[in-house]
Amino acid sequence: MIDLSAIKPRLRVLVAPDWTARLGFGKIGIGYDQATTENELSNPACITVTEREGALFCQRLIIRFKSANYKLRLAMLELILDDLAAAGKRARRLVIDATSEQGAAQQAADQSGAEFLSNSTWPARTSKTARAK
């Protein structure tokens, strides 16, 4: 595991410390699409926390950013997981898009303590679904 303790405090200014107050009692899932470049035309990385409320799926936190720094991307994900744990909440699933960054997706799952449940067959066996431990 990579020690990210020095990076996470610097990211706190980007993520409100009380964002978990928006959460209710529904099931929580996290989607993580990690972009590894900072080019002007490249897509940003995105972390979305979604909560199910009855038939609705409500996004409680959406973070978009560009960084080629692997540790920074991991620290952002870990910060969100830490916030959930501090609020007594737990994501049922962490879904990591591994379309072009399969090695980085595996490392992110390992760092977050997620256990892979399956490889999706759509699209092209690239998305990985993991259960948070």
Stockholm file with secondary structure:
# STOCKHOLM 1.0

chainA/1-133         MIDLSAIKPRLRVLVAPDWTARLGFGKIGIGYDQATTENELSNPACITVTEREGALFCQRLIIRFKSANYKLRLAMLELILDDLAAAGKRARRLVIDATSEQGAAQQAADQSGAEFLSNSTWPARTSKTARAK
#=GR chainA/1-133 SS CCCCTTTHHHHGGGSCTTGGGGCCSSCEEEEEECCCCCCTTSCCEEEEEEEEETTEEEEEEEEEECCCCHHHHHHHHHHHHHHHHHTTCCCSEEEEECSSCHHHHHHHHHHHTCEEEEECCTTTTCEEEEECC
#=GC SS_cons         CCCCTTTHHHHGGGSCTTGGGGCCSSCEEEEEECCCCCCTTSCCEEEEEEEEETTEEEEEEEEEECCCCHHHHHHHHHHHHHHHHHTTCCCSEEEEECSSCHHHHHHHHHHHTCEEEEECCTTTTCEEEEECC
//
